[in-house]
């Protein structure tokens, strides 16, 4: 016997999705359907789905808090790592994600040229976390990406390993600002620019 769902919420099933839900579902399908296996990906598919989804939900809250267009913020969150989702590679993924994101937006429809430009600008510049932008949507996705990544185990040391100390300091300052904006308690690790654990050799 089949179960019936309350039709007030789609659960991302069927054709009666909002324009934002269509993008969210598309991104998850891109990740799930990618032929690049986990062993060949810079990040695993599980992380990609978790990170995309949690950025979206944190993004909803921050968009409301900052008075930004919540739909545009959700779409930027959904698409910000789309190049990694499709290819499994992270090199220059922000800039390389712009044409991939544009294709998805065009295929799904429902967005104006102005909205598409805002979204693509956020996608293309989200990795420039050491730069402060005057565009509130660019700063929004940098902040959400930083906050979400900071909540995973081992990210502090990963940043220390991958980036210069100067860049690390700007990342950690952004994380600290976000934690304060969300009313979260102080965490000492974001004032420490050395390994918390000995790196695995």
C-alpha positions in Angstrom: 0.0 0.0 0.0 1.5 3.4 -1.0 1.8 6.2 1.5 0.2 9.6 0.7 2.1 12.7 1.5 0.4 16.0 2.6 0.2 17.9 -0.7 1.1 21.2 1.1 4.8 20.2 0.8 6.3 18.5 -2.2 9.3 16.8 -0.5 11.0 17.7 -3.8 8.8 15.1 -5.7 6.9 15.7 -8.9 6.6 18.6 -11.2 4.9 21.2 -8.9 8.1 22.6 -7.5 9.0 26.3 -7.0 11.8 27.7 -9.0 14.1 27.5 -6.0 13.2 23.8 -5.2 13.9 22.9 -8.9 17.5 24.3 -8.5 18.0 22.5 -5.1 16.8 19.2 -6.6 18.9 19.7 -9.7 22.1 20.2 -7.7 21.5 17.0 -5.6 20.9 15.1 -8.8 24.1 16.5 -10.3 26.0 15.1 -7.3 24.2 11.8 -7.2 24.5 11.2 -10.9 28.1 12.3 -11.4 30.1 9.5 -12.9 33.2 10.6 -11.0 33.7 8.2 -8.1 34.5 9.3 -4.6 38.1 8.0 -4.9 38.6 10.4 -7.8 36.9 13.4 -6.2 38.5 16.1 -4.1 35.5 15.8 -1.7 33.2 12.9 -1.2 29.6 13.0 -2.5 28.3 12.7 1.0 30.1 15.9 2.1 29.0 17.7 -1.1 25.3 17.0 -0.3 25.7 17.8 3.4 27.6 21.0 2.7 25.2 22.2 0.0 22.1 21.4 2.1 23.4 23.0 5.3 24.6 26.1 3.5 21.1 26.4 2.1 19.5 26.2 5.5 22.0 28.4 7.3 21.6 30.7 4.3 17.9 31.0 4.8 18.4 32.2 8.3 21.2 34.7 7.4 19.1 36.1 4.5 16.2 36.8 6.8 18.5 38.3 9.4 20.2 40.6 6.8 17.1 41.4 4.9 18.3 39.9 1.7 16.2 38.1 -1.0 15.9 34.7 0.5 15.2 32.9 -2.8 18.4 34.3 -4.4 20.4 33.5 -1.3 19.2 29.9 -1.4 20.0 29.5 -5.1 23.5 31.0 -4.6 24.1 28.5 -1.7 22.8 25.6 -3.8 25.0 26.5 -6.8 28.2 27.8 -5.2 30.2 24.5 -5.5 28.4 23.3 -8.6 31.7 22.8 -10.5 33.0 20.4 -7.8 29.6 18.7 -7.8 29.9 18.0 -11.5 33.6 17.3 -12.0 34.9 16.3 -8.6 37.7 18.9 -8.9 38.1 22.1 -6.8 40.8 24.0 -8.6 39.4 27.5 -9.5 35.9 26.0 -8.9 34.2 29.3 -8.1 35.0 30.9 -11.5 34.7 27.6 -13.4 31.3 27.1 -11.7 29.8 30.2 -13.3 29.0 28.7 -16.8 27.7 25.5 -15.2 25.4 27.5 -12.9 24.2 29.6 -15.8 23.3 26.5 -17.8 21.3 25.1 -14.8 19.5 28.5 -14.3 18.7 28.7 -18.0 17.4 25.1 -18.1 15.2 25.5 -15.1 13.9 28.9 -15.9 12.0 31.4 -13.8 14.9 33.9 -13.1 15.3 37.3 -14.5 18.5 38.5 -16.1 19.2 40.7 -13.1 18.6 37.8 -10.7 20.9 35.5 -12.7 23.6 38.1 -12.6 23.4 38.4 -8.8 23.5 34.6 -8.5 26.4 34.1 -10.8 28.4 36.9 -9.2 28.0 35.2 -5.8 29.0 31.8 -7.3 32.0 33.2 -9.1 33.5 35.2 -6.2 32.6 32.9 -3.2 36.2 31.7 -2.8 37.6 35.2 -2.4 37.1 35.1 1.4 40.1 37.3 2.0 38.5 40.1 0.0 35.7 42.2 1.5 33.1 43.0 -1.3 30.6 45.8 -1.4 28.1 43.3 -2.9 25.9 42.0 0.0 25.2 38.7 -1.9 28.9 38.0 -2.5 29.6 38.7 1.2 26.6 36.6 2.1 27.9 33.4 0.4 31.5 33.9 1.6 30.1 34.1 5.1 27.8 31.1 4.9 30.4 29.0 3.2 33.0 29.9 5.9 30.6 29.3 8.8 29.3 25.9 7.5 32.8 24.6 6.7 33.9 25.7 10.2 31.4 23.3 11.8 33.1 20.1 10.4 35.8 18.3 12.3 39.3 19.0 11.2 38.6 22.1 9.1 40.8 24.3 11.2 43.9 22.2 10.4 42.9 21.8 6.8 42.9 25.6 6.3 46.3 25.8 8.1 47.7 23.2 5.8 46.2 24.5 2.5 46.5 28.3 2.8 49.1 30.9 3.7 49.0 32.3 7.3 47.9 35.7 5.9 44.9 34.1 4.2 44.1 31.8 7.1 43.9 34.8 9.4 41.3 36.4 7.1 39.3 33.2 6.9 39.3 32.7 10.7 38.4 36.4 11.2 35.4 35.8 8.9 34.4 32.7 10.9 34.6 34.6 14.2 32.4 37.4 12.8 29.9 34.9 11.7 29.8 33.1 15.0 29.2 36.4 16.7 26.5 37.4 14.2 24.7 34.1 15.0 25.2 34.5 18.7 27.4 31.5 19.0 29.9 31.1 21.9 33.6 32.0 21.4 35.9 29.2 20.2 39.6 29.6 20.9 40.7 27.6 17.9 39.9 30.5 15.5 42.6 32.6 17.2 45.2 29.8 16.7 47.0 29.8 13.3 49.0 26.6 13.9 48.0 22.9 13.8 45.7 21.7 16.6 46.7 18.2 15.9 49.9 16.8 14.4 49.3 16.4 10.6 49.1 12.8 9.3 52.2 11.8 7.4 
